[in-house]
């Protein structure tokens, strides 16, 4: 597990370690430097083990710039054997942090699974919980990922968000059904 503890905003419902990227933008390279030092240490002390899964979560890993993401993924390829790797997942997470350029970087490194996390497809709820992306950005991010060849896309949802009822959850599920993600994770 590789943690990127930054997000576009900190959602009111989130319990993960996450800091607003705008506040830390000028120190992101320092974070990446420290992360690579830690990964180098892990590579050295675990060289006898077989790496079978890599999961980069957060926060939101796609708060890293395309160049920073490329740097981290290239470092992993240089320092770890992928011979036994079965899953390579990156949480693209917040649609307001996803760009075509970032998705192209992920694709160029052979990422086998990404997660695009709308949490809900009700715009009013997104605003209540402090997510600054739109439902349309979620759809666009998903379609762009499909166009680039991602064939294993997860979408995270949360049920029980403020002011949502069963009909709102049904509406979200119907919108996801149209997109046809490869899997859906539902949190409560």
Secondary structure, DSSP 8 states (H G I E B T S, - for coil): -EEE-EESS--TT--S--EEHHHHGGGHHHHHHHHHHHHHHHHHHTTTS---EEEEEES-GGGS-HHHHHHHHHHHHHHS--TT--EEEEEEE-GGG--HHHHHHHHHTT--EEEEEEE-S-HHHHHHHT----HHHHHHHHHHHHHTT---EEEEEESS-TT--HHHHHHHHHHHHHHT-SEEEEE-
